[in-house]
Amino acid sequence: MSTVPSADASGAAALCERFRTRLRQELRPAAGPPAAVPDARHGYRRAACLLTSFDPRKLRLPEESAPTGRAVMELAADCSATGMADRTEWTLKPEVREAALRALSGPEEALRALEANLGAVSEEPGPERACLALLRGQTPGTVGAGPDELSDVLQAVLWLSLVPGVTGLPDARVVRAELELTRLLQPLERLVRVPFVGREAELAKLRDHVHAPGPPPGAGPAVPAPLVVHGPGGMGKSTLLANFLLDSLRRGAEAGGVGGGVRRFPFPFAYIDFERATLSVYEPVTLIAEIARQLGIQYPAFRAELDALAADCQEEARAQRAEEERVAELNRLATTRAGVGRKTSQQFLAGASERESALSRRLGEVLRRAVTGDVPFVMVVDSFEEAQYRGSPALGRMWAVFLALTEAYPRVRAVVSGRSPVGHPAAGARAVEVELHDLGPEASVELLGACGVRDPELARVLAERVGGHPLSLRLAARAAALAGSGAAGVRELIGSLPARRRDFFRRVDQMLVQGVLYQRILQHIPDPDVRRLARAGLVLRLITPDVVREVLAEPCGVAVTGPEDARRLFGTLSRLDLVESWGPQAVRVRADVRAIMLRLVSEDPESPTREVERRAVAYYAAREGLEARAEEIYHRLRLDEDPRTVEERWLPGVERLLEGAQNEMSPRAAALLGAHRRRGGASDLVMAEADQEDWERIAAREVEDLLAQGFTEEALARLAQRRPWTPCSSLHALLAEALDRAGRRAQARQAVSDAIDTAREAGCGERQLELLLLSARLAEGDGDTDSADRDLRLAEDVAICLGQHLEAMGTLLARTRLAAGSDVPDRDADTRLARRLRQVPDEVLADQPSLVRAAASQVYTLDAQALDHALELVGLPEGDEVLEILGTGLRQAVRADPLLLRPLMDILRSAAGAREAPARQAGPPGAGAPPVPSPPPSDVTDILRLVRDRGTLDELARRLLVLRDRSGRIAASVAAALRGGGGGGLP
């Protein structure tokens, strides 16, 4: 073998050495002004400046006949690497690109450089192609262009506008506005890609609803009823709304409509899809922000005002999440749940709804000024099912937002896609319903034709057998295409479909039909092993090579020789359109496909799927982690195991991973998932089939929601159902709470007394604790302090027996508060509370900031370190009220002892970041003198606000406690600030 290096190898080595030399030069620190850029490097910069990314080995100068590879060395410091690991792609740095564009001599040089390097870029459309067209005098079309094309044109215009001598470019502002409008319509455009036929009656109802006249002049404001489109899954609700809205917008745009943008629409609109991650039905303020964003695109003259409104909405959303965390904290303990917890929940919902209504009203006022003429504002809300349940606070808050918007802009027309309307006490009008049914025979045949079934007779026979469900018809068209044009294949397809059931409702069993059709589609998978795995694997939510080997292979009769064979089979499975990627070496079966197939396999006694699910239970039960436990629980519930047995395997957080899975199992199993959700309701069918324990948990959440919204009578009506309850049910406490709010205190006390006895006999310690605390509060409200004190002492004993340190602290705090209002203070309770506050570990205390603050502020006169410890551990609460309390206390302390003024102001100025101004030096002003810092605010509260903004308010409060304040007013003000004012409402 020859050892002489080849010419190619020598050339590569020389190139590497030159690259290292250039790299060392570029990385060497600069001394003095930057060195001049060599001409060759300038040339390659200009050659690449109109390329989004490029392969440096293929880049060439216009005068070069072929790439030399020299660009690799010349542009090494000017580019950043992009693209995949197996493909070399570089991109000029922004500042380098801008300088190169400005350095071009004119459009002719730009065109030569671009034409010479089209081979160095991808052949797909991009800004390069748009630049090429513009430099050749061709104006790229923007009308009807998609967002990708418009984005390319905009980038090309921005680049070429920097090239000297380039003229005739489209206005970048117009292109950007058109791009934003196109992106605004993009979600609707995606929905209308599915063939759409029929539905003339439903479209007419939508048109009548949108164009219904507003109230006559002089008439009082009338609440326009929303229109709700509902129907079974796959019926085409979203497609109907998208087609209606796009068709209406296009017609008006042709005739000339309202708006100040590049495109004029017949009316302002907003499309809200709650499946988007940035929107939540539980945060109506996110809906207001999204509407403001979309209207800002339609009305550029009001864009700044609407953007500011959207920013305020986002700030409100952040504040609400912080408030919700405090509500959740107060509801974790029995000592805070029964009183301040539920009170805070009600205050949160009322305050959030009030602020959301104000923002919505503000939105309507901007819209009224932006729109000319009496035109409707069409608000289309999709995927609203999550908010539609009995007593939903989200639904109540949405109604409040809608009513506030209509106050400012009366011609709001809301169209909602969801389930059948659910009544709500806060509803301002009865919704208009449009229920989607199967398509008629003619429309069914037309849809099959649109989906590729060209033979009218075959389409008629398929429609007769399949029915008029749009999803079933699309699956039938796909199955027919796979069956081919031969008569035998078509006959076999039709014969495989279940006979149409002419029952009372004259309907086809659509889930069964869809399952059979998808089974037919799966038959065309060429590999028989993969075909068998795919059929049985549809009952799984997650598939990995290990799952193929351990769970699927044996029940499906597929021999898997080892890990490599499992990876091969998995690789083929992962390329099917029935799965979607779920990370490396994992795919998730599409939920819509699994929903179709589950019904079919459950009715097939020959299917191996039950064995697959049993093996899945064993597989995941042997593994650790939340994801494994979620899959285990899912398959146990799918196998109809007893919910109480399954619940023993539950881990906190599993409910998040099982979101939406309740639709794939029996109502009884779905009730267990519903019972563990943090919010949301359940259908009447699920509630009817639920175990008593699960029914009670879901009902308790509904009652909590109703009470938080102030709907006491509705809560009592729900509480009258499905009695008697289990001894440990939270409904007992909720019944007493509802009776008390209804003014029936005696009945409430009797109900809670009976429930305490029942809970004690059943050994339900935690429920007994909550009931005793509620009983004490009710007794105190009646002025029966002796009974209240007795209940609190019993509650403390129960908490200690349960080992609940925080609950015991809470009961002691309640006792001290109760004694504070009596003639004889209970110093023993104060002393025990101070001792318990010291004894409980910090990591336990940190989970309950409100309780820690209240306890420390109660006992600080007995324990000098209590306030400092609380400040260090949990800090002061949020809110301007804290600043007012501290400021008032500091002023009172100074009035009591004027000698405190100087040390106090020194601490305040230091915390605010102010220093003593240095003595002014002689000489002219500004001659080398350091800048004098701006003085801090003179008002104490303003200084405290500045300190809070710097994030050091807690540290300042701890420093204030060190001052020698003989009046005790500073410590008292810190204690009051910890409580948040008047005691914080804690027990």
Order of alpha helices (4+ residues) and beta strands (2+ residues): alpha-alpha-alpha-beta-beta-alpha-alpha-alpha-alpha-alpha-alpha-beta-alpha-beta-alpha-alpha-alpha-beta-alpha-beta-beta-alpha-alpha-alpha-alpha-alpha-alpha-beta-alpha-alpha-beta-beta-alpha-alpha-alpha-alpha-alpha-alpha-alpha-alpha-alpha-alpha-alpha-alpha-alpha-alpha-alpha-alpha-alpha-alpha-alpha-alpha-alpha-alpha-alpha
